[in-house]
Amino acid sequence: MIVEGILPAARERLITIGADATLIAAATLLRDLDKDIVVVRDAEGVLAGIITKTDIVRQISHCQGAGCVVAVSAVMTQAVIYCRPDNLLHEIWMVMKERHLKNVPILDRESRPIGVLNARDALEALLRELEYEEVLLREYVMCVGYH
């Protein structure tokens, strides 16, 4: 299975913000419990980095005066693990598991964000694929459908 197979769910998880936006604006976007990551884009819409709830808490814990309105670009993670729609889901899952990542941005050919792959969505899709393969194998072994 490729990442494109779960792109509809990944598109719903995508939240973007401009690199010049304030950290408070990013925090506002992440206030829902099911939101964990904001993808930061540059002026052309290309991936510039990501901001997580942890990044925001870390910055706010040191916040004093003007530090509370720092730009997202000053706090974001710039070295981002990402994937493309044509990547194999299993391979991306292995990277996520190895690096303990909960979310990975999905980028188009121009490096513009088009979705966010969530670990839970990836696992559910991989499990469905395995269950389907198991059914096919069982039917093949038992000669179901063959005469």
N, C-alpha and C positions, 0 to 999 in steps of 0.2 A: 504494500500500500504506500502511496505517496502522500505528502503533506496536503496536496490539493484536495484530497478526499475529505478532509475535515475543515476546509477553508470557510464554509458558511458559519460554523461555530466560532472560528478564529476571528472572522470579521467582526462579530458581535463583541468580542473582548477588546478590540482595538480602541485605545484612547490616545490621541496625539496632542502635543502642545509644541509651540514654537520655542526655540532655544533661548529667546530673549524674554520669555514669560517669567513671572516671579515664582518662587518656590511655594508661596501661599496659593497661587493659582493651581499648581500641580497637586497640592494637598487637597484642595477642594474637589478635584477630579477623582481622587482616591478615597473619598470619605465612605463610599459604599463598601460593605464587607467583602463582596465578591470581586472588587477591583484591587489589583496588586501592583500594576505596572503602568506607567505612562511612557509612551514612545516619544522621544524628543526629535523634532525634525528641524532642518535648517530652512532658510528662506525659499529654497527650491523644492521643499517637501521631502528631501532625502534624509535618511536616518542620520542623526547626529549623536544619539545616545539614548539612555533610558533612565528613568527615575522610579524608584520603588518606595514603598512605605518606610522601609528601613532607612533609606537615604534621607528621607524627610525627617524622621525622628532623630537621626544622628545629627543633622544640621540644626534642628530646632533645640536640641538639648544644649547646644553651645551658643544659642541665639542671644544676642544682646544688641539692642538698638537697631541700627540699620542692617545688621546681619540677618534679621528676620525677613527682609525683602530682597534677599540675594537672588540673582537670576538662576534659572534652572541650569543653564550651561555651566555654572560654577560648581554644581553639586553632582551633576549627572555622571553616570558611568559611560565612558566613551568607547572602550574596547568591548563591544557587544557581540555575544554569540547570537547568530541569527540563522535562519534557514530560508529556502526558496520553495515555491509550490511543487517543483519537480524533484525535491529531495525525498529519499526514502524515510518514511516515518520511523521505522525501527532504528535507523542510524541516528536520527535526531534524538530519539528517546534515549539512546545509549549515552550520548553527549550530555543530555539533561541530567540523567541519573549520575553520571560520573562527576559532574560539576555541581550537583545539588541545585539545579535550576528549576523553578516552578513554572516559569514562562519564558518563551523565546519569540522575538519578533519574526514575522514572515515578511520578506521583502520581494518586490517584483524585480524585473530585469534592470530597472533604473535605480534600484536601492531605495525605493519608496515603500514605506510600510503599508501592508495590505491586510494584516491580521496579527494576532498574538496566539501562538500555540501554547496551550496550557497542558501541564503534565497529566492532569486527570483526563482531559479529552483525548490525549495521545494514548494513554493506557486503555481507555474504554474502546477506542478504535482498534487497537492492536488485539485486544481480547476478543472483540467481535470477529476479527479476521481469523484468529486461531480457532474459535468455536465453529466457524463456517468450514474451515479446512478439515476439522475433526469430523463434522457431519459428512462431508464429501468422502473422506477416507473410509469412514464406517460403511457408508452406502456402497462404495466400491468393493470393499472386502466382503460384504454380505451379498453382493450381486443384486442389490436393489435397483430395479429399473432395467436390468439386463435380462434378456430371454434367450 
